[in-house]
Amino acid sequence: MANEKRRRSANWLASEKALLVDLVTDHFDIIENKRTDGVSMRQKLGEWSTISSKYNAQTIHSHRTADNLKAQWESLKKATKKEASLRRMHLIQTGGGPESLTSVIEDPLQLKILSLITPSAVGLHNPIDSDNITSVTSKSFDWGDYTPKNLKTPISKPLRSAEGNRGSNSGRRLEWMSKRRPQLSNSSLETLQQLKANAITTQMEHTVKERQEAKELFDIQMDIQREILKQEKIKTRLLLLELRRNKKETYL
């Protein structure tokens, strides 16, 4: 009935969530496939049905449908992404953010989910960028102690490597640019031209053959149509003769 309220499913236990994440891990490549074509969507529905069967076979707390499991998985992903985004936002603040928010995620379930959905949740790792999470958390740099003298500190190792390679590679730049396009010998050019000519000849022969086959098919169809017209004329003539004979017999 329209007035009936939708029955609320039982609350999720921590053990149920852990079981769901374990099952999703085994089928992650299919259910998290980004394609939305018909074949992919049918595969996803099939995987969720399989996950539902395995889940209900391993727990007795509450029966969960494939839709219930999918909704719970989306909810767990959303909560994990929100937590990771919040911590990342505070980590990139000046001074590293409040102490209560700079600690890493401690929930084992969220850590497992985060390992599955990375890098969509936390972004790609950039070892050169000094503002990335790894550098901030490892050094715990206090920007309150920063002074202009720190500008004279030595260049970091990744930047030194890049600076050193710049001078060593400058001499090879012209050589590398000259070799970007392969130089073909005269024999190779002749061979290439011959192959092109053979391909054009083959294509022309194929075109002529197709035209010939099309003409032969057209002639056959025209012969069939002529034969059909001929048969129709014969039938019409016989019908007229039959009508005349019946008319004469009527008068007699």
KEGUSE-154834 format. One record per atom (N, C-alpha, C): residue number from 1; residue in three letters; atom name; x negated, y negated, z. Coordinates in steps of 0.2 Angstrom, whole numbers, plus 2048, in hexadecimal, padded with zeros to 3 digits. Layout:
REM KEGUSE-154834
i:aa:at:xx:yy:zz
NUM:ALA:CA:X:Y:Z
...
END
This chain:
REM KEGUSE-154834
i:aa:at:xx:yy:zz
1:MET:N:7FC:806:800
1:MET:CA:800:800:800
1:MET:C:7FC:7FA:800
2:ALA:N:7FF:7F4:7FE
2:ALA:CA:7FB:7EE:7FD
2:ALA:C:7F9:7EB:804
3:ASN:N:7FE:7EC:809
3:ASN:CA:7FD:7E9:810
3:ASN:C:7F8:7EE:814
4:GLU:N:7F6:7F3:812
4:GLU:CA:7F1:7F8:816
4:GLU:C:7EA:7F5:816
5:LYS:N:7E7:7F5:81C
5:LYS:CA:7E0:7F2:81C
5:LYS:C:7DB:7F7:81A
6:ARG:N:7D6:7F5:817
6:ARG:CA:7D1:7FA:815
6:ARG:C:7CD:7FD:81B
7:ARG:N:7CD:803:81B
7:ARG:CA:7CA:807:821
7:ARG:C:7C2:805:822
8:ARG:N:7C0:803:828
8:ARG:CA:7B9:801:829
8:ARG:C:7B5:807:82A
9:SER:N:7AF:808:827
9:SER:CA:7AB:80D:828
9:SER:C:7A7:80D:82E
10:ALA:N:7A5:812:831
10:ALA:CA:7A2:813:837
10:ALA:C:79B:80F:837
11:ASN:N:799:80C:83D
11:ASN:CA:793:808:83D
11:ASN:C:78D:80D:83B
12:TRP:N:788:809:839
12:TRP:CA:782:80D:837
12:TRP:C:77D:80E:83C
13:LEU:N:77B:814:83D
13:LEU:CA:775:815:842
13:LEU:C:76F:814:83F
14:ALA:N:76A:813:843
14:ALA:CA:763:812:841
14:ALA:C:760:818:83D
15:SER:N:762:81E:840
15:SER:CA:760:824:83C
15:SER:C:763:825:836
16:GLU:N:76A:822:835
16:GLU:CA:76D:823:82E
16:GLU:C:769:81E:829
17:LYS:N:768:818:82C
17:LYS:CA:764:813:827
17:LYS:C:75D:816:825
18:ALA:N:75A:819:82A
18:ALA:CA:753:81C:828
18:ALA:C:754:822:823
19:LEU:N:759:826:824
19:LEU:CA:75B:82B:81F
19:LEU:C:75C:829:818
20:LEU:N:760:823:818
20:LEU:CA:762:820:812
20:LEU:C:75C:81E:80E
21:VAL:N:758:81A:812
21:VAL:CA:751:817:80E
21:VAL:C:74D:81D:80C
22:ASP:N:74D:823:810
22:ASP:CA:749:828:80D
22:ASP:C:74B:82B:807
23:LEU:N:752:82C:806
23:LEU:CA:755:82E:800
23:LEU:C:754:829:7FA
24:VAL:N:755:823:7FC
24:VAL:CA:754:81E:7F7
24:VAL:C:74D:81E:7F4
25:THR:N:748:81F:7F8
25:THR:CA:741:81F:7F6
25:THR:C:740:825:7F1
26:ASP:N:743:82A:7F2
26:ASP:CA:743:830:7ED
26:ASP:C:746:82E:7E6
27:HIS:N:74B:82A:7E6
27:HIS:CA:74E:828:7E0
27:HIS:C:74E:821:7DE
28:PHE:N:749:81E:7E0
28:PHE:CA:748:816:7E0
28:PHE:C:747:814:7D9
29:ASP:N:743:818:7D5
29:ASP:CA:742:816:7CE
29:ASP:C:748:815:7C9
30:ILE:N:74D:819:7CB
30:ILE:CA:753:819:7C7
30:ILE:C:758:814:7CA
31:ILE:N:75A:814:7D0
31:ILE:CA:75F:810:7D3
31:ILE:C:75D:809:7D3
32:GLU:N:756:807:7D3
32:GLU:CA:754:800:7D2
32:GLU:C:752:7FE:7CB
33:ASN:N:754:802:7C6
33:ASN:CA:752:801:7BF
33:ASN:C:755:7FA:7BE
34:LYS:N:752:7F6:7BB
34:LYS:CA:754:7EF:7B9
34:LYS:C:759:7EF:7B3
35:ARG:N:759:7F4:7AF
35:ARG:CA:75D:7F5:7A9
35:ARG:C:764:7F5:7AB
36:THR:N:769:7F2:7A7
36:THR:CA:770:7F2:7A8
36:THR:C:774:7F5:7A2
37:ASP:N:770:7F9:79E
37:ASP:CA:774:7FC:798
37:ASP:C:778:802:79B
38:GLY:N:77D:805:797
38:GLY:CA:781:80A:799
38:GLY:C:77E:810:79B
39:VAL:N:778:812:798
39:VAL:CA:775:818:79A
39:VAL:C:772:817:7A1
40:SER:N:76F:812:7A2
40:SER:CA:76B:810:7A8
40:SER:C:770:810:7AE
41:MET:N:776:80D:7AD
41:MET:CA:77B:80C:7B2
41:MET:C:77E:813:7B4
42:ARG:N:77F:817:7AF
42:ARG:CA:781:81E:7B0
42:ARG:C:77C:822:7B4
43:GLN:N:776:821:7B3
43:GLN:CA:771:824:7B7
43:GLN:C:771:822:7BE
44:LYS:N:772:81C:7BF
44:LYS:CA:772:819:7C6
44:LYS:C:778:81C:7CA
45:LEU:N:77D:81C:7C7
45:LEU:CA:783:81F:7CA
45:LEU:C:782:826:7CC
46:GLY:N:77F:82A:7C7
46:GLY:CA:77D:831:7C8
46:GLY:C:778:832:7CE
47:GLU:N:773:82D:7CE
47:GLU:CA:76F:82E:7D4
47:GLU:C:772:82C:7DB
48:TRP:N:776:827:7DB
48:TRP:CA:77A:826:7E1
48:TRP:C:77E:82B:7E3
49:SER:N:781:82F:7DE
49:SER:CA:785:835:7E0
49:SER:C:781:83A:7E3
50:THR:N:77B:83B:7E0
50:THR:CA:776:840:7E3
50:THR:C:774:83E:7EA
51:ILE:N:772:838:7EB
51:ILE:CA:770:835:7F1
51:ILE:C:776:836:7F7
52:SER:N:77C:835:7F5
52:SER:CA:782:836:7F9
52:SER:C:782:83D:7FB
53:SER:N:781:842:7F7
53:SER:CA:782:849:7F8
53:SER:C:77C:84B:7FD
54:LYS:N:776:849:7FC
54:LYS:CA:771:84A:800
54:LYS:C:771:847:807
55:TYR:N:774:841:807
55:TYR:CA:775:83E:80E
55:TYR:C:77A:841:812
56:ASN:N:780:843:80F
56:ASN:CA:785:846:813
56:ASN:C:783:84D:815
57:ALA:N:77E:850:811
57:ALA:CA:77C:857:813
57:ALA:C:777:857:819
58:GLN:N:774:851:81B
58:GLN:CA:76F:850:820
58:GLN:C:772:84C:826
59:THR:N:778:84A:826
59:THR:CA:77A:847:82C
59:THR:C:782:849:82E
60:ILE:N:783:848:834
60:ILE:CA:78A:84A:836
60:ILE:C:78E:844:839
61:HIS:N:78B:83F:839
61:HIS:CA:78D:839:83D
61:HIS:C:794:836:839
62:SER:N:793:835:833
62:SER:CA:798:832:82F
62:SER:C:797:834:828
63:HIS:N:79D:835:824
63:HIS:CA:79C:836:81D
63:HIS:C:79C:830:819
64:ARG:N:797:82F:815
64:ARG:CA:796:829:811
64:ARG:C:796:82A:80A
65:THR:N:79A:826:806
65:THR:CA:79B:827:7FF
65:THR:C:795:823:7FC
66:ALA:N:794:825:7F5
66:ALA:CA:78F:821:7F1
66:ALA:C:78F:81A:7F2
67:ASP:N:796:817:7F1
67:ASP:CA:796:810:7F2
67:ASP:C:794:80D:7F9
68:ASN:N:796:811:7FE
68:ASN:CA:794:80F:805
68:ASN:C:78C:80F:805
69:LEU:N:789:814:803
69:LEU:CA:781:814:803
69:LEU:C:77E:80F:7FF
70:LYS:N:781:80D:7F9
70:LYS:CA:77E:808:7F5
70:LYS:C:77F:801:7F8
71:ALA:N:785:800:7FB
71:ALA:CA:786:7FA:7FE
71:ALA:C:781:7F9:804
72:GLN:N:780:7FE:808
72:GLN:CA:77C:7FE:80E
72:GLN:C:774:7FC:80B
73:TRP:N:772:800:806
73:TRP:CA:76C:7FF:803
73:TRP:C:76B:7F7:801
74:GLU:N:770:7F4:7FE
74:GLU:CA:76F:7ED:7FC
74:GLU:C:76F:7E9:802
75:SER:N:773:7EB:807
75:SER:CA:773:7E7:80D
75:SER:C:76C:7E7:810
76:LEU:N:769:7ED:811
76:LEU:CA:762:7EE:814
76:LEU:C:75D:7EA:80F
77:LYS:N:75D:7EA:809
77:LYS:CA:759:7E6:805
77:LYS:C:759:7DF:806
78:LYS:N:760:7DC:806
78:LYS:CA:761:7D5:807
78:LYS:C:75E:7D3:80E
79:ALA:N:75F:7D7:813
79:ALA:CA:75C:7D5:81A
79:ALA:C:755:7D5:81A
80:THR:N:752:7DA:816
80:THR:CA:74A:7DA:816
80:THR:C:747:7D4:812
81:LYS:N:74A:7D3:80D
81:LYS:CA:748:7CD:809
81:LYS:C:749:7C6:80C
82:LYS:N:74E:7C6:810
82:LYS:CA:74F:7C0:814
82:LYS:C:74A:7BF:819
83:GLU:N:748:7C5:81D
83:GLU:CA:743:7C4:822
83:GLU:C:73D:7C3:81F
84:ALA:N:73B:7C6:81A
84:ALA:CA:734:7C5:817
84:ALA:C:734:7BE:814
85:SER:N:739:7BB:811
85:SER:CA:739:7B4:80F
85:SER:C:738:7AF:815
86:LEU:N:73C:7B0:81A
86:LEU:CA:73B:7AC:820
86:LEU:C:734:7AC:823
87:ARG:N:731:7B2:823
87:ARG:CA:72A:7B2:826
87:ARG:C:725:7AF:821
88:ARG:N:726:7B0:81B
88:ARG:CA:722:7AD:816
88:ARG:C:723:7A5:816
89:MET:N:729:7A3:817
89:MET:CA:72A:79B:817
89:MET:C:726:798:81D
90:HIS:N:726:79B:822
90:HIS:CA:723:799:828
90:HIS:C:71B:79A:828
91:LEU:N:719:79F:825
91:LEU:CA:712:7A0:824
91:LEU:C:70E:79B:820
92:ILE:N:712:798:81B
92:ILE:CA:70E:793:817
92:ILE:C:70F:78C:819
93:GLN:N:712:78B:81F
93:GLN:CA:713:785:822
93:GLN:C:70C:783:825
94:THR:N:70B:77C:826
94:THR:CA:705:77A:829
94:THR:C:704:77D:830
95:GLY:N:6FE:780:831
95:GLY:CA:6FD:783:837
95:GLY:C:6FF:78A:838
96:GLY:N:702:78C:833
96:GLY:CA:705:793:833
96:GLY:C:70B:795:836
97:GLY:N:70F:78F:838
97:GLY:CA:716:790:83A
97:GLY:C:716:792:842
98:PRO:N:71C:793:845
98:PRO:CA:71C:795:84C
98:PRO:C:719:79C:84D
99:GLU:N:717:79D:852
99:GLU:CA:713:7A4:854
99:GLU:C:718:7A9:853
100:SER:N:71F:7A8:855
100:SER:CA:724:7AE:855
100:SER:C:725:7B0:84E
101:LEU:N:724:7AC:849
101:LEU:CA:726:7AD:842
101:LEU:C:720:7AF:83E
102:THR:N:71A:7AE:841
102:THR:CA:714:7B0:83D
102:THR:C:712:7B7:83D
103:SER:N:715:7BB:842
103:SER:CA:713:7C2:842
103:SER:C:716:7C6:83D
104:VAL:N:713:7CC:83B
104:VAL:CA:716:7D0:835
104:VAL:C:71C:7D3:837
105:ILE:N:720:7D6:833
105:ILE:CA:726:7DA:834
105:ILE:C:724:7E0:838
106:GLU:N:727:7E1:83D
106:GLU:CA:726:7E7:841
106:GLU:C:72B:7ED:840
107:ASP:N:731:7EB:83E
107:ASP:CA:736:7F1:83D
107:ASP:C:733:7F6:838
108:PRO:N:732:7FC:839
108:PRO:CA:730:801:835
108:PRO:C:734:802:82F
109:LEU:N:73B:801:830
109:LEU:CA:73F:802:82A
109:LEU:C:73F:7FD:825
110:GLN:N:73E:7F6:828
110:GLN:CA:73D:7F1:823
110:GLN:C:737:7F1:820
111:LEU:N:732:7F3:823
111:LEU:CA:72B:7F4:820
111:LEU:C:72B:7F9:81A
112:LYS:N:72F:7FE:81B
112:LYS:CA:730:803:815
112:LYS:C:734:800:810
113:ILE:N:739:7FD:811
113:ILE:CA:73D:7FA:80C
113:ILE:C:739:7F4:808
114:LEU:N:735:7F1:80C
114:LEU:CA:731:7EB:809
114:LEU:C:72C:7EE:804
115:SER:N:729:7F4:806
115:SER:CA:724:7F7:802
115:SER:C:727:7FA:7FB
116:LEU:N:72E:7FB:7FC
116:LEU:CA:731:7FD:7F5
116:LEU:C:733:7F8:7F1
117:ILE:N:735:7F2:7F4
117:ILE:CA:738:7ED:7F0
117:ILE:C:732:7E7:7EE
118:THR:N:72C:7E8:7F1
118:THR:CA:727:7E3:7EF
118:THR:C:725:7E4:7E8
119:PRO:N:724:7DF:7E4
119:PRO:CA:723:7D8:7E6
119:PRO:C:729:7D4:7E5
120:SER:N:72F:7D6:7E4
120:SER:CA:735:7D2:7E3
120:SER:C:736:7CE:7EA
121:ALA:N:734:7D1:7F0
121:ALA:CA:736:7CE:7F6
121:ALA:C:731:7C9:7F8
122:VAL:N:72A:7CA:7F7
122:VAL:CA:725:7C6:7FA
122:VAL:C:721:7C3:7F5
123:GLY:N:722:7C4:7EE
123:GLY:CA:71E:7C1:7E9
123:GLY:C:717:7C5:7E8
124:LEU:N:714:7C3:7E3
124:LEU:CA:70E:7C6:7E1
124:LEU:C:708:7C3:7E5
125:HIS:N:703:7C8:7E6
125:HIS:CA:6FD:7C6:7EB
125:HIS:C:6F8:7C2:7E6
126:ASN:N:6F6:7BC:7E9
126:ASN:CA:6F1:7B8:7E5
126:ASN:C:6EB:7B7:7EA
127:PRO:N:6E5:7BB:7E9
127:PRO:CA:6E0:7BB:7EE
127:PRO:C:6DC:7B4:7ED
128:ILE:N:6DD:7B0:7E8
128:ILE:CA:6D9:7AA:7E7
128:ILE:C:6DC:7A4:7EA
129:ASP:N:6E3:7A4:7EA
129:ASP:CA:6E7:79F:7ED
129:ASP:C:6E6:79F:7F5
130:SER:N:6E4:799:7F8
130:SER:CA:6E2:799:7FF
130:SER:C:6E9:798:803
131:ASP:N:6EE:797:800
131:ASP:CA:6F5:796:803
131:ASP:C:6F9:79D:804
132:ASN:N:6F6:7A2:801
132:ASN:CA:6FA:7A8:801
132:ASN:C:6FA:7AB:808
133:ILE:N:6FE:7B0:809
133:ILE:CA:700:7B2:810
133:ILE:C:6FA:7B6:813
134:THR:N:6F6:7BA:80F
134:THR:CA:6F0:7BE:811
134:THR:C:6EB:7B9:814
135:SER:N:6E9:7B4:811
135:SER:CA:6E4:7AF:813
135:SER:C:6E6:7AC:81A
136:VAL:N:6ED:7AA:81A
136:VAL:CA:6EF:7A6:820
136:VAL:C:6EF:7AB:826
137:THR:N:6F2:7B1:825
137:THR:CA:6F2:7B5:82B
137:THR:C:6EC:7B8:82D
138:SER:N:6E7:7B9:829
138:SER:CA:6E1:7BC:82B
138:SER:C:6DC:7B7:82E
139:LYS:N:6DC:7B0:82C
139:LYS:CA:6D8:7AB:82F
139:LYS:C:6DB:7A8:835
140:SER:N:6E2:7A7:834
140:SER:CA:6E6:7A3:839
140:SER:C:6E3:79C:83A
141:PHE:N:6E2:799:834
141:PHE:CA:6DF:792:834
141:PHE:C:6E3:78D:838
142:ASP:N:6E0:789:83C
142:ASP:CA:6E4:784:840
142:ASP:C:6E2:77D:83C
143:TRP:N:6E7:77B:838
143:TRP:CA:6E6:775:835
143:TRP:C:6E5:76E:839
144:GLY:N:6E7:76F:840
144:GLY:CA:6E6:76A:844
144:GLY:C:6DF:768:845
145:ASP:N:6DA:76D:844
145:ASP:CA:6D3:76C:845
145:ASP:C:6CF:76A:83E
146:TYR:N:6D3:768:839
146:TYR:CA:6D0:767:833
146:TYR:C:6CE:760:833
147:THR:N:6C8:75F:830
147:THR:CA:6C4:758:82F
147:THR:C:6C2:758:828
148:PRO:N:6C1:752:826
148:PRO:CA:6BE:751:81F
148:PRO:C:6B7:754:81E
149:LYS:N:6B4:756:823
149:LYS:CA:6AD:759:822
149:LYS:C:6AE:760:81F
150:ASN:N:6B4:763:820
150:ASN:CA:6B5:76A:81E
150:ASN:C:6B5:76A:816
151:LEU:N:6B6:764:813
151:LEU:CA:6B5:764:80C
151:LEU:C:6AE:766:809
152:LYS:N:6A9:765:80E
152:LYS:CA:6A3:767:80C
152:LYS:C:6A1:76E:80D
153:THR:N:6A6:772:80F
153:THR:CA:6A5:779:810
153:THR:C:6A3:77D:80A
154:PRO:N:69F:782:80A
154:PRO:CA:69D:786:804
154:PRO:C:6A3:788:800
155:ILE:N:6A3:789:7F9
155:ILE:CA:6A8:78B:7F5
155:ILE:C:6A9:793:7F7
156:SER:N:6AF:795:7F7
156:SER:CA:6B1:79C:7F8
156:SER:C:6AE:7A0:7F3
157:LYS:N:6AD:7A7:7F5
157:LYS:CA:6AA:7AC:7F0
157:LYS:C:6AE:7AC:7EA
158:PRO:N:6B4:7AD:7EA
158:PRO:CA:6B8:7AD:7E3
158:PRO:C:6B7:7A7:7DE
159:LEU:N:6B6:7A1:7E2
159:LEU:CA:6B5:79B:7DD
159:LEU:C:6AE:79B:7DB
160:ARG:N:6A9:79D:7DF
160:ARG:CA:6A2:79D:7DD
160:ARG:C:6A1:7A2:7D7
161:SER:N:6A5:7A8:7D8
161:SER:CA:6A4:7AD:7D2
161:SER:C:6A7:7AA:7CC
162:ALA:N:6AC:7A6:7CC
162:ALA:CA:6AF:7A3:7C6
162:ALA:C:6AB:79D:7C4
163:GLU:N:6A8:799:7C8
163:GLU:CA:6A3:794:7C6
163:GLU:C:69D:797:7C3
164:GLY:N:69A:79C:7C5
164:GLY:CA:694:79F:7C2
164:GLY:C:696:7A2:7BC
165:ASN:N:69B:7A6:7BB
165:ASN:CA:69D:7A9:7B5
165:ASN:C:69E:7A4:7AF
166:ARG:N:6A1:79E:7B1
166:ARG:CA:6A2:799:7AC
166:ARG:C:69C:797:7A8
167:GLY:N:696:796:7AC
167:GLY:CA:690:794:7A8
167:GLY:C:68E:799:7A4
168:SER:N:68E:7A0:7A7
168:SER:CA:68B:7A5:7A3
168:SER:C:68F:7A7:79D
169:ASN:N:696:7A6:79D
169:ASN:CA:69A:7A8:798
169:ASN:C:69A:7A2:792
170:SER:N:698:79C:794
170:SER:CA:699:797:78F
170:SER:C:695:798:789
171:GLY:N:68F:79B:78A
171:GLY:CA:68B:79D:784
171:GLY:C:68D:7A2:780
172:ARG:N:692:7A6:783
172:ARG:CA:695:7AC:77E
172:ARG:C:69B:7AA:77B
173:ARG:N:69E:7A4:77D
173:ARG:CA:6A4:7A2:77A
173:ARG:C:6A5:7A2:773
174:LEU:N:6A0:79E:770
174:LEU:CA:6A0:79E:768
174:LEU:C:69F:7A5:765
175:GLU:N:69B:7A9:768
175:GLU:CA:69A:7B0:766
175:GLU:C:6A1:7B4:766
176:TRP:N:6A4:7B3:76C
176:TRP:CA:6AB:7B7:76D
176:TRP:C:6B0:7B4:768
177:MET:N:6B0:7AD:767
177:MET:CA:6B5:7AB:763
177:MET:C:6B4:7AD:75B
178:SER:N:6AE:7AE:75A
178:SER:CA:6AC:7B0:753
178:SER:C:6AE:7B7:752
179:LYS:N:6AF:7BB:757
179:LYS:CA:6B0:7C2:756
179:LYS:C:6B7:7C4:758
180:ARG:N:6BC:7BE:759
180:ARG:CA:6C3:7C0:75A
180:ARG:C:6C6:7C3:754
181:ARG:N:6C4:7C1:74E
181:ARG:CA:6C7:7C4:748
181:ARG:C:6C2:7C8:745
182:PRO:N:6C4:7CE:744
182:PRO:CA:6BF:7D3:741
182:PRO:C:6BD:7D1:73A
183:GLN:N:6B7:7D2:738
183:GLN:CA:6B5:7D1:731
183:GLN:C:6B5:7D7:72D
184:LEU:N:6B8:7D7:728
184:LEU:CA:6B9:7DD:724
184:LEU:C:6B4:7DD:71E
185:SER:N:6B1:7E3:71C
185:SER:CA:6AC:7E3:717
185:SER:C:6B0:7E3:710
186:ASN:N:6AC:7E3:70B
186:ASN:CA:6B0:7E3:704
186:ASN:C:6B3:7E9:703
187:SER:N:6B0:7EF:705
187:SER:CA:6B3:7F5:704
187:SER:C:6B9:7F6:708
188:SER:N:6B9:7F3:70E
188:SER:CA:6BF:7F4:712
188:SER:C:6C5:7F0:70F
189:LEU:N:6C3:7EA:70C
189:LEU:CA:6C8:7E6:709
189:LEU:C:6CB:7E9:702
190:GLU:N:6C7:7EC:6FF
190:GLU:CA:6C9:7F0:6F9
190:GLU:C:6CE:7F6:6FB
191:THR:N:6CC:7F9:700
191:THR:CA:6D0:7FF:702
191:THR:C:6D7:7FC:704
192:LEU:N:6D7:7F6:708
192:LEU:CA:6DD:7F4:70A
192:LEU:C:6E1:7F1:705
193:GLN:N:6DE:7EE:700
193:GLN:CA:6E2:7EC:6FA
193:GLN:C:6E5:7F2:6F6
194:GLN:N:6E1:7F7:6F6
194:GLN:CA:6E3:7FD:6F2
194:GLN:C:6E9:800:6F6
195:LEU:N:6E9:801:6FC
195:LEU:CA:6EE:803:700
195:LEU:C:6F5:7FF:700
196:LYS:N:6F4:7F8:700
196:LYS:CA:6FA:7F4:6FE
196:LYS:C:6FD:7F5:6F8
197:ALA:N:6F8:7F6:6F2
197:ALA:CA:6FB:7F7:6EC
197:ALA:C:6FF:7FE:6EB
198:ASN:N:6FC:803:6EF
198:ASN:CA:6FF:80A:6EF
198:ASN:C:706:809:6F2
199:ALA:N:706:805:6F8
199:ALA:CA:70C:805:6FB
199:ALA:C:712:801:6F7
200:ILE:N:710:7FC:6F3
200:ILE:CA:714:7F8:6EF
200:ILE:C:717:7FD:6EA
201:THR:N:712:801:6E7
201:THR:CA:714:805:6E1
201:THR:C:719:80B:6E4
202:THR:N:718:80D:6EA
202:THR:CA:71C:812:6ED
202:THR:C:723:80F:6EE
203:GLN:N:723:809:6F1
203:GLN:CA:729:806:6F2
203:GLN:C:72D:805:6EC
204:MET:N:72A:803:6E6
204:MET:CA:72D:802:6E0
204:MET:C:730:808:6DD
205:GLU:N:72C:80D:6DE
205:GLU:CA:72F:814:6DB
205:GLU:C:735:816:6DF
206:HIS:N:734:815:6E6
206:HIS:CA:73A:817:6EA
206:HIS:C:740:813:6E8
207:THR:N:73F:80C:6E7
207:THR:CA:745:808:6E5
207:THR:C:748:80A:6DE
208:VAL:N:744:80C:6D9
208:VAL:CA:746:80E:6D3
208:VAL:C:74A:815:6D4
209:LYS:N:748:819:6D8
209:LYS:CA:74B:820:6D9
209:LYS:C:752:81F:6DC
210:GLU:N:752:81A:6E1
210:GLU:CA:758:819:6E4
210:GLU:C:75E:816:6DF
211:ARG:N:75B:812:6DB
211:ARG:CA:760:80F:6D6
211:ARG:C:762:814:6D1
212:GLN:N:75E:819:6CF
212:GLN:CA:760:81E:6CB
212:GLN:C:765:823:6CE
213:GLU:N:764:824:6D5
213:GLU:CA:768:829:6D8
213:GLU:C:76F:825:6D9
214:ALA:N:76F:81F:6DA
214:ALA:CA:775:81B:6DB
214:ALA:C:779:81B:6D5
215:LYS:N:776:81A:6CF
215:LYS:CA:779:81A:6C8
215:LYS:C:77C:821:6C7
216:GLU:N:778:826:6C8
216:GLU:CA:77B:82D:6C7
216:GLU:C:781:82E:6CC
217:LEU:N:781:82C:6D2
217:LEU:CA:787:82D:6D6
217:LEU:C:78D:829:6D4
218:PHE:N:78B:823:6D1
218:PHE:CA:791:81E:6CE
218:PHE:C:794:822:6C8
219:ASP:N:790:825:6C4
219:ASP:CA:792:828:6BE
219:ASP:C:797:82E:6C0
220:ILE:N:794:832:6C5
220:ILE:CA:798:838:6C7
220:ILE:C:79F:835:6CA
221:GLN:N:79F:830:6CE
221:GLN:CA:7A5:82D:6D0
221:GLN:C:7AA:82B:6CB
222:MET:N:7A7:828:6C6
222:MET:CA:7AB:826:6C0
222:MET:C:7AE:82B:6BC
223:ASP:N:7AA:831:6BB
223:ASP:CA:7AD:837:6B8
223:ASP:C:7B3:83A:6BC
224:ILE:N:7B2:83A:6C3
224:ILE:CA:7B7:83D:6C7
224:ILE:C:7BE:838:6C6
225:GLN:N:7BD:832:6C6
225:GLN:CA:7C2:82D:6C5
225:GLN:C:7C6:82E:6BF
226:ARG:N:7C2:82F:6B9
226:ARG:CA:7C5:830:6B3
226:ARG:C:7C8:837:6B3
227:GLU:N:7C6:83C:6B6
227:GLU:CA:7C9:842:6B6
227:GLU:C:7D0:842:6BA
228:ILE:N:7D0:83E:6BF
228:ILE:CA:7D6:83D:6C3
228:ILE:C:7DB:83A:6BF
229:LEU:N:7D9:834:6BB
229:LEU:CA:7DE:831:6B7
229:LEU:C:7E0:835:6B1
230:LYS:N:7DC:839:6AF
230:LYS:CA:7DE:83E:6AA
230:LYS:C:7E3:843:6AC
231:GLN:N:7E2:846:6B2
231:GLN:CA:7E7:84A:6B5
231:GLN:C:7EE:847:6B7
232:GLU:N:7ED:840:6B9
232:GLU:CA:7F3:83D:6BA
232:GLU:C:7F7:83B:6B4
233:LYS:N:7F4:83A:6AE
233:LYS:CA:7F7:839:6A8
233:LYS:C:7FB:83F:6A6
234:ILE:N:7F8:845:6A7
234:ILE:CA:7FB:84B:6A5
234:ILE:C:801:84D:6A9
235:LYS:N:800:84B:6B0
235:LYS:CA:806:84C:6B4
235:LYS:C:80C:848:6B2
236:THR:N:80A:842:6B0
236:THR:CA:80F:83D:6AE
236:THR:C:813:83F:6A8
237:ARG:N:80F:842:6A3
237:ARG:CA:812:844:69D
237:ARG:C:816:84A:69E
238:LEU:N:814:84F:6A2
238:LEU:CA:818:855:6A3
238:LEU:C:81F:853:6A7
239:LEU:N:81E:84E:6AB
239:LEU:CA:824:84C:6AF
239:LEU:C:829:848:6AA
240:LEU:N:827:845:6A5
240:LEU:CA:82B:841:6A0
240:LEU:C:82E:847:69C
241:LEU:N:82A:84C:69A
241:LEU:CA:82D:851:696
241:LEU:C:833:855:69A
242:GLU:N:832:856:6A0
242:GLU:CA:836:859:6A4
242:GLU:C:83D:855:6A5
243:LEU:N:83C:84F:6A6
243:LEU:CA:842:84B:6A6
243:LEU:C:846:84B:6A0
244:ARG:N:843:84A:69A
244:ARG:CA:846:84A:694
244:ARG:C:84A:851:692
245:ARG:N:847:856:694
245:ARG:CA:84A:85D:693
245:ARG:C:850:85D:698
246:ASN:N:84F:85B:69E
246:ASN:CA:855:85B:6A2
246:ASN:C:85B:857:6A0
247:LYS:N:859:851:69D
247:LYS:CA:85E:84D:69A
247:LYS:C:862:850:694
248:LYS:N:85E:853:690
248:LYS:CA:861:857:68A
248:LYS:C:866:85C:68C
249:GLU:N:864:860:691
249:GLU:CA:868:866:694
249:GLU:C:86E:863:697
250:THR:N:86E:85D:69A
250:THR:CA:874:85A:69D
250:THR:C:879:858:698
251:TYR:N:877:855:692
251:TYR:CA:87B:853:68D
251:TYR:C:87F:859:689
252:LEU:N:87B:85F:689
252:LEU:CA:87E:865:686
252:LEU:C:883:868:68A
END
